Amino acid sequence: MNTKSKLEKRQKIRYRIRKKIAGTAQKPRLAVFRSNSDIYVQLIDDENGVTLAAASSRDKDIAAQKITKVEKSKLVGQVIARKAKDLNITTIVFDRGGNLYHGRVQSVAEGAREGGLQF
């Protein structure tokens, strides 16, 4: 019988992903955290342990809109792409944070691609 909880399984997936990918100053990691109500993204330079930029669905301009969570996620992706362009970053490494590449996580990736990021 499998006694591991859903969170423990997701944590193992996160560790497996993080073994393979890491961000640099020129090619940072786009880390996605998805809660039940909101979504948060960060551009992280793992070599120096620094967050270069961040965006979330709780930002005032995004939270004020009355749209679905998937549409908000797409806006978050576009906002982080805009912030990355301000930092002269064009390529990133995508870290889905143990979540499936589906729904809101996929929507963030699509929004970032539309904003001009390549990964």
Protein Blocks (a to p, Z undefined) as FASTA:
>chain_A
ZZbdfklmmmmmmmmmmmmpccdfklccddddddfkbccdddddfknopafbdcdfkbmk
lmmpccdfklmmmmmmmmmmmmmmmnopabdcddehhpacehjlmmmmmmmmmnopaZZ
